[in-house]
Amino acid sequence: MSQPVNTETLKADYPVEQVIAGYGVDLRPSGRTLIGRCPFHQDGGRPNLSVYPASRSWYCFRCAIGGDVISFVQRTEGLGFLEAVARLIGEVRGQHRTTIVPRQWPKPGRAAVPARGPAERACLAAAVELYHNRLLTEQSALAYLDGRGITRLLLERCRVGYACGSELAAYLRWRRIPIQAAVRVGLLGRAGREFLAGRIVVPEMRAGQPVWLIGRTFEPDASGPKYLGLPGKKPLLGWEAAARERAVWLTEGVFDWLTLRQWGFPAVALIGTHVRPAALQALEQFERVYLVLDSDAAGQEATATITAALGSRAIPVTLPGVKDVAELASRPDGRAVFARAGQFDDLEQAA
């Protein structure tokens, strides 16, 4: 690697809990910590691995070892520091000694998406097909989406799905798609468990094909992080449809993005509040960027960061009485309230 490694930026771009989960470690919340079974020893009984999202670190109380996301990749795959960094950012070109099947991580870039091989692309497409068809028969998931104000038409348009957690491997075998492709892309763990099991799944589509997936829990007693995306950098969700417009609405979460798509606004989602340099570069192509992030401290901080970077083209939108735009989706007057808050009455006037 010719460029210096900014480890803090790397740790922010690749959340330690997502990377560890991507290696097949089941994590569940315990206060502000996530716990799971350590992959570095026979971890029976009480799980010994603790993951700390706030400090971007992990520690095994049985092995007495820990570190950050880079050290986890180093230890898991038997790599040196620079090799582990390269594995994360997708710059590996040769073969390395590994203890598990490595994943293909997205490369950074302008609204970048992962570079996939034919088998990986086929695997993602098959998963989206399976999950979407499964959603249409999963009454609990449909009821949850209906309660959030998301229509059946939008679910079909955006290919939203549901991963029940027990069908993907068999479906891929039936389609004669290599199971290892699903492991490499992050859909299946080493033991065959589905990475997005029990979640409503939203794909990022490019040229009619899925390139990345993110899942959200919806059951009250669901374990693990609320949102879980495939390993690697997050793309700007909804980029392709919005990139043709002069103005774009930037949201924080998946359901905010679905809400604006339902109302007919060209929108993209950060999937969180971490504002990546590549995302800022991509947003510079728009004449106006309406910032519709959450009203909490993290959302306000991200709004300030984007406004400072984009200058006058960034237009913050303050929503009255709600945390985010998704809370307006189930209200009959939701779109009208949103339009008044942004001082635009229809899409033509805003764009």
C-alpha positions as CSV (number, residue, x, y, z in Angstrom):
1,M,0.0,0.0,0.0
2,S,1.5,3.3,-1.1
3,Q,-0.6,5.7,0.9
4,P,-0.3,6.2,4.7
5,V,-3.0,4.4,6.7
6,N,-5.3,6.6,8.7
7,T,-6.5,4.1,11.2
8,E,-9.1,6.3,12.9
9,T,-10.8,6.9,9.5
10,L,-10.6,3.2,8.7
11,K,-12.2,2.2,12.1
12,A,-15.0,4.7,11.5
13,D,-15.6,3.5,7.9
14,Y,-15.6,-0.2,9.0
15,P,-17.6,-0.5,12.2
16,V,-16.0,-3.3,14.3
17,E,-19.4,-4.8,15.2
18,Q,-20.3,-5.2,11.5
19,V,-17.0,-6.6,10.5
20,I,-17.0,-9.2,13.4
21,A,-20.6,-10.1,12.6
22,G,-19.5,-10.5,9.0
23,Y,-17.2,-13.3,10.0
24,G,-20.1,-15.3,11.3
25,V,-20.0,-14.2,15.0
26,D,-23.5,-13.9,16.3
27,L,-23.6,-10.7,18.5
28,R,-26.4,-9.7,20.9
29,P,-26.7,-6.5,22.9
30,S,-25.8,-6.4,26.6
31,G,-26.2,-2.8,27.8
32,R,-23.9,-0.7,25.6
33,T,-21.9,-3.8,24.7
34,L,-22.4,-6.6,22.2
35,I,-21.4,-10.1,23.3
36,G,-20.8,-13.3,21.3
37,R,-18.7,-16.4,21.2
38,C,-15.0,-15.8,20.6
39,P,-13.8,-17.4,17.3
40,F,-10.3,-17.8,18.7
41,H,-11.0,-20.6,21.1
42,Q,-13.7,-23.2,21.9
43,D,-16.2,-20.8,23.4
44,G,-18.8,-22.9,25.2
45,G,-21.1,-21.8,28.0
46,R,-21.3,-18.0,28.6
47,P,-20.0,-16.0,25.6
48,N,-16.6,-14.5,26.2
49,L,-16.2,-12.0,23.4
50,S,-17.3,-8.4,24.1
51,V,-17.5,-5.8,21.3
52,Y,-17.6,-2.1,22.2
53,P,-19.1,0.0,19.3
54,A,-18.5,3.3,21.2
55,S,-14.8,2.7,21.4
56,R,-14.6,0.7,18.2
57,S,-12.9,-2.2,20.0
58,W,-13.3,-5.8,21.1
59,Y,-11.9,-8.0,23.9
60,C,-12.1,-11.7,24.8
61,F,-12.1,-12.4,28.5
62,R,-11.0,-16.0,28.0
63,C,-8.2,-15.4,25.6
64,A,-7.2,-12.1,27.3
65,I,-6.7,-10.5,23.9
66,G,-8.5,-7.6,22.1
67,G,-8.0,-4.7,19.8
68,D,-9.7,-2.9,17.0
69,V,-11.2,-3.9,13.7
70,I,-7.8,-4.2,12.0
71,S,-6.4,-6.5,14.7
72,F,-9.5,-8.7,14.5
73,V,-8.9,-9.2,10.8
74,Q,-5.2,-9.8,11.4
75,R,-5.9,-12.5,14.0
76,T,-8.8,-14.1,12.1
77,E,-7.1,-14.4,8.8
78,G,-3.4,-14.7,9.9
79,L,-2.4,-11.4,8.1
80,G,0.0,-8.7,8.9
81,F,-1.1,-5.1,9.6
82,L,-1.0,-3.8,6.0
83,E,-2.5,-7.0,4.6
84,A,-5.4,-6.7,7.0
85,V,-5.9,-3.1,6.0
86,A,-5.9,-4.1,2.3
87,R,-8.4,-6.9,3.1
88,L,-10.8,-4.3,4.5
89,I,-10.5,-1.8,1.7
90,G,-10.5,-4.3,-1.1
91,E,-6.9,-3.9,-2.4
92,V,-5.9,-7.5,-2.0
93,R,-4.5,-8.8,-5.3
94,G,-2.7,-12.0,-4.4
95,Q,-3.5,-15.1,-2.3
96,H,-3.0,-15.0,1.5
97,R,-3.0,-17.5,4.2
98,T,-6.5,-17.5,5.7
99,T,-8.3,-19.3,8.4
100,I,-11.7,-18.5,7.0
101,V,-13.0,-17.6,3.5
102,P,-12.2,-13.9,3.0
103,R,-14.9,-11.5,2.0
104,Q,-14.7,-9.0,-0.9
105,W,-14.9,-5.5,0.6
106,P,-16.1,-2.5,-1.3
107,K,-13.5,-0.1,-2.5
108,P,-13.8,3.6,-1.6
109,G,-14.8,6.0,-4.3
110,R,-17.5,8.3,-5.7
111,A,-20.8,6.7,-4.6
112,A,-18.7,3.5,-4.7
113,V,-20.1,0.0,-4.7
114,P,-18.3,-3.4,-4.3
115,A,-16.7,-5.0,-7.4
116,R,-18.4,-8.4,-7.6
117,G,-17.6,-11.4,-9.7
118,P,-20.3,-13.2,-11.7
119,A,-21.0,-15.8,-8.9
120,E,-21.3,-13.1,-6.3
121,R,-23.7,-11.0,-8.5
122,A,-25.8,-14.0,-9.1
123,C,-25.9,-14.8,-5.4
124,L,-27.0,-11.3,-4.5
125,A,-29.7,-11.3,-7.2
126,A,-31.0,-14.7,-6.0
127,A,-31.1,-13.5,-2.4
128,V,-33.1,-10.4,-3.3
129,E,-35.5,-12.6,-5.3
130,L,-35.9,-15.1,-2.4
131,Y,-36.2,-12.4,0.3
132,H,-38.7,-10.3,-1.7
133,N,-41.0,-13.3,-2.4
134,R,-40.7,-14.4,1.2
135,L,-41.8,-11.0,2.5
136,L,-45.0,-11.2,0.5
137,T,-46.0,-14.2,2.6
138,E,-44.7,-13.0,6.0
139,Q,-47.6,-11.4,7.7
140,S,-45.7,-10.1,10.7
141,A,-43.2,-8.3,8.6
142,L,-46.0,-6.9,6.3
143,A,-47.9,-5.7,9.3
144,Y,-44.9,-3.9,10.6
145,L,-44.2,-2.2,7.3
146,D,-47.9,-1.2,7.0
147,G,-47.7,0.3,10.5
148,R,-44.7,2.3,9.4
149,G,-46.8,3.7,6.5
150,I,-44.9,1.8,3.7
151,T,-47.2,0.7,0.8
152,R,-47.1,-2.6,-1.0
153,L,-46.4,-0.7,-4.3
154,L,-43.2,0.7,-2.8
155,L,-42.1,-2.7,-1.4
156,E,-42.3,-4.1,-4.9
157,R,-40.7,-1.1,-6.6
158,C,-37.7,-1.2,-4.1
159,R,-37.6,-5.0,-4.0
160,V,-37.8,-5.0,-0.2
161,G,-37.6,-8.5,1.3
162,Y,-37.5,-10.6,4.5
163,A,-34.8,-13.0,5.5
164,C,-36.4,-15.8,7.5
165,G,-32.9,-17.3,8.1
166,S,-33.4,-20.9,6.9
167,E,-33.9,-20.8,3.2
168,L,-31.0,-19.1,1.4
169,A,-28.5,-22.0,1.3
170,A,-31.1,-24.5,0.0
171,Y,-32.3,-21.9,-2.6
172,L,-28.8,-21.2,-3.9
173,R,-28.1,-25.0,-4.2
174,W,-31.4,-25.3,-6.2
175,R,-30.3,-22.4,-8.4
176,R,-26.8,-24.0,-8.7
177,I,-25.1,-20.9,-7.4
178,P,-21.9,-21.7,-5.4
179,I,-22.5,-21.4,-1.6
180,Q,-19.0,-20.0,-1.2
181,A,-20.1,-17.0,-3.2
182,A,-22.7,-16.2,-0.5
183,V,-19.9,-16.6,2.1
184,R,-17.6,-14.2,0.2
185,V,-20.3,-11.6,-0.2
186,G,-21.3,-11.9,3.4
187,L,-24.8,-13.4,3.1
188,L,-23.8,-16.6,4.8
189,G,-21.5,-17.2,7.8
190,R,-19.1,-20.1,8.1
191,A,-21.8,-22.3,9.7
192,G,-24.3,-21.5,7.0
193,R,-26.3,-19.1,9.1
194,E,-27.8,-16.2,7.2
195,F,-26.2,-12.9,8.1
196,L,-29.5,-10.9,7.8
197,A,-31.7,-13.6,9.4
198,G,-34.9,-12.2,10.9
199,R,-34.6,-8.9,9.3
200,I,-36.5,-6.8,6.7
201,V,-34.0,-6.5,3.8
202,V,-33.6,-3.5,1.6
203,P,-31.2,-3.8,-1.5
204,E,-29.2,-1.1,-3.1
205,M,-29.8,-1.5,-6.8
206,R,-27.6,-0.4,-9.7
207,A,-28.5,-1.1,-13.3
208,G,-31.3,-3.3,-12.2
209,Q,-29.1,-5.5,-10.1
210,P,-28.5,-5.6,-6.3
211,V,-25.0,-4.6,-5.2
212,W,-25.5,-4.4,-1.4
213,L,-28.1,-5.2,1.2
214,I,-29.1,-3.9,4.6
215,G,-31.4,-5.5,7.1
216,R,-33.5,-4.1,9.9
217,T,-35.0,-6.0,12.9
218,F,-38.7,-5.5,13.6
219,E,-39.6,-8.0,16.3
220,P,-39.7,-6.5,19.8
221,D,-37.4,-9.3,21.2
222,A,-35.0,-9.3,18.3
223,S,-31.3,-9.6,19.3
224,G,-28.3,-7.9,17.7
225,P,-27.9,-4.5,16.2
226,K,-31.1,-2.9,14.8
227,Y,-29.5,-2.4,11.4
228,L,-27.0,-4.7,9.8
229,G,-25.5,-4.2,6.4
230,L,-23.3,-6.5,4.3
231,P,-19.6,-6.2,5.1
232,G,-17.7,-3.3,3.6
233,K,-18.3,0.4,3.1
234,K,-21.9,1.5,2.9
235,P,-23.0,3.0,-0.4
236,L,-25.4,6.0,-0.6
237,L,-28.7,4.1,-0.6
238,G,-30.8,5.0,-3.6
239,W,-28.0,6.7,-5.6
240,E,-28.8,5.6,-9.1
241,A,-32.4,6.9,-9.1
242,A,-31.4,10.2,-7.5
243,A,-28.2,10.9,-9.4
244,R,-30.0,12.2,-12.5
245,E,-31.7,15.1,-10.6
246,R,-30.5,18.6,-9.9
247,A,-31.7,18.4,-6.3
248,V,-31.5,15.6,-3.8
249,W,-33.0,14.9,-0.4
250,L,-30.4,13.4,2.0
251,T,-31.7,11.2,4.8
252,E,-30.1,9.3,7.7
253,G,-32.0,6.0,7.8
254,V,-33.5,3.4,5.6
255,F,-37.1,4.1,6.5
256,D,-36.6,7.8,6.0
257,W,-35.4,7.0,2.5
258,L,-38.3,4.7,1.9
259,T,-40.7,7.4,3.0
260,L,-39.3,10.0,0.7
261,R,-39.2,7.5,-2.2
262,Q,-42.9,6.8,-1.5
263,W,-43.7,10.5,-1.7
264,G,-41.8,10.9,-5.0
265,F,-38.7,12.8,-3.8
266,P,-35.3,11.8,-5.2
267,A,-33.5,10.8,-2.0
268,V,-30.4,9.0,-0.9
269,A,-29.6,7.7,2.6
270,L,-26.3,7.9,4.5
271,I,-27.3,4.8,6.6
272,G,-26.2,6.5,9.8
273,T,-24.6,9.8,10.7
274,H,-21.0,9.1,9.7
275,V,-20.3,11.4,6.7
276,R,-17.7,9.7,4.5
277,P,-15.5,11.8,2.2
278,A,-16.7,9.8,-0.8
279,A,-20.3,10.7,0.1
280,L,-19.5,14.4,0.3
281,Q,-17.7,14.2,-3.1
282,A,-20.7,12.5,-4.6
283,L,-23.2,15.1,-3.2
284,E,-21.2,17.9,-4.8
285,Q,-22.7,17.2,-8.2
286,F,-26.2,18.4,-7.0
287,E,-27.3,22.1,-7.2
288,R,-29.2,21.6,-3.9
289,V,-29.0,19.0,-1.2
290,Y,-31.9,19.1,1.3
291,L,-30.7,17.7,4.6
292,V,-33.4,15.7,6.3
293,L,-31.4,14.1,9.0
294,D,-32.7,13.2,12.5
295,S,-33.3,16.0,15.0
296,D,-31.1,14.3,17.7
297,A,-27.6,15.4,18.6
298,A,-25.9,13.0,16.1
299,G,-28.2,14.1,13.3
300,Q,-27.6,17.8,14.0
301,E,-23.8,17.2,14.1
302,A,-23.9,15.4,10.8
303,T,-26.1,18.2,9.3
304,A,-23.5,20.8,10.5
305,T,-20.7,18.8,9.0
306,I,-22.4,18.5,5.6
307,T,-23.4,22.1,5.6
308,A,-19.8,23.2,6.3
309,A,-18.6,21.0,3.4
310,L,-21.2,21.8,0.8
311,G,-21.9,25.5,1.6
312,S,-24.9,27.2,0.2
313,R,-26.1,24.2,-1.8
314,A,-26.9,22.4,1.5
315,I,-30.3,23.3,2.8
316,P,-31.3,21.9,6.3
317,V,-34.9,20.9,6.7
318,T,-36.3,21.1,10.3
319,L,-39.4,18.9,10.9
320,P,-41.8,20.0,13.6
321,G,-42.5,17.7,16.5
322,V,-40.9,14.5,15.1
323,K,-37.4,13.0,15.3
324,D,-37.2,12.0,11.6
325,V,-39.2,12.0,8.4
326,A,-40.2,8.3,8.8
327,E,-42.4,9.3,11.7
328,L,-44.6,11.2,9.2
329,A,-45.0,8.3,6.9
330,S,-48.1,6.8,8.7
331,R,-49.8,10.2,9.0
332,P,-52.4,11.1,6.4
333,D,-51.0,14.7,6.3
334,G,-47.4,13.5,6.5
335,R,-46.3,14.6,3.1
336,A,-48.0,17.9,3.4
337,V,-46.3,18.5,6.8
338,F,-43.0,17.6,5.2
339,A,-43.5,19.9,2.2
340,R,-44.4,22.9,4.5
341,A,-41.4,22.3,6.7
342,G,-39.1,22.5,3.6
343,Q,-41.0,25.4,2.1
344,F,-41.8,23.5,-1.0
345,D,-45.3,22.5,-2.0
346,D,-44.4,20.0,-4.7
347,L,-41.5,18.3,-6.4
348,E,-41.3,20.7,-9.3
349,Q,-41.0,23.8,-7.1
350,A,-38.2,22.2,-5.0
351,A,-36.2,20.8,-7.9
